[in-house]
Amino acid sequence: MPVTKHAFDEDVFHIETFTASYPHKRIDVVDLHPEITTLTWSTARAGGFQTLAVGYDHAAVASDGSEVTFSHIPYDVMVAPHFAVVRVSARNHCVYEGRIVRRDLGPMGLASFQAKGLGITATGDNTFIAPTQEDFYSSAQVMEIALKSCANNLIAIGGPDLWQDSQIDHHMQVEFNRRQASQIIDQLARAGNGGVWDFAVWERRGGEQPFTRAVASFLPRTPPATPDFWIPWSSAIQNWTEISENAYNHVTVSYTDADTNINNLLTKQYDDSGLSDIYGIDRSITVPAGTICDRCADAFARTYLAQHRLPSIQCTLALNGFHGLEAYNGGAEIPPYLIRADQWIQVADYPQILPIVRTEYNASTGELTLEIGGPTPSYGNFTHELHRAHCAVAGGSNVNLGSKA
């Protein structure tokens, strides 16, 4: 059922700044108004909130209604110091939370500022000094200890629905001592355990106050039973690309053992029959993984195979005019600023639910861009269905009903 409502251009964005340290105290608050002419932000499945950009129009309006130039503005439109936490919300929903990392100044005040999510910035705040005990710790335990000691108390660990364990044992002193938490998290997420895992930091949900700590999630990228959104084949689909050059069905990992420091070691070869069954070809690769433990090397090999066993899909969706996406259940249109990269989408009758891996929203223009992707499914009659859908869209008809779209 096509989306018909497009009224989100009237929504007001609430922008707040808070002190850098927890517990946060509010510094300033403004609603989106003529001085702010750039308001964009992005999210990614790996990391959570990404980059926020806020810019001001410095041709302001004087109290008598006459236009004045930027050089006559004697004040900053918003108080936004370095390291302050900035939060953007709409309709009582947080749509962005991060830390100010850049300020651009003009003759008389702040011209613009940029923020990055706490999953990117706070995880790089301090060097991790690992415990000296000889005990082994699981992947989730390592990340939890690293976050508590390195992220300035800005990030809390999510509950059981958000924080799971890939169940690989690690010796923290040998593998992770004197590394940044961001480096540790990146390694453990890439290793996975036979599948893709995502670490992300989002706002605390459930109606709590805006100055509570952000919340970390660590979850396998497993498709849900039902997606969050559905979209028909339409002009919103900017491209649909399948890439096979990085597809391999036999994977070995080379590494230096972090426990023994022995180099040029190899895992066993992990195999999958997908390429040979579907395309009649076999391809093998040895992937260098640097210095990691043998358990992590084996997990990384299985994860790499899961990611590359078939050609990958890269698709970009572009929505404009403040259009949102249709909820999979119920058909209501979800505002574009509430769509982000921890959600899943069904594209027409495509036989696989796909993850939204990145979003970028421009609140000033109402333009939303989504990147979705994953491995291609077993084909069956999919090639025919895809061709039929493209032909229907080109002809201006509904792919399922045959009627004009």
Helices and strands as residue ranges (DSSP letters): G 8-10, E 14-18, E 26-31, E 36-44, E 47-56, G 70-72, E 85-90, E 93-105, E 110-117, H 118-121, G 122-124, E 127-128, E 137-138, H 139-150, E 155-157, E 169-170, H 172-176, E 179-180, H 181-191, E 197-202, E 214-220, E 229-231, E 237-243, E 250-257, E 265-266, E 270-271, H 274-279, E 284-292, H 294-308, E 312-319, E 325-327, E 333-334, G 336-338, E 344-347, E 354-362, E 367-375, H 382-395
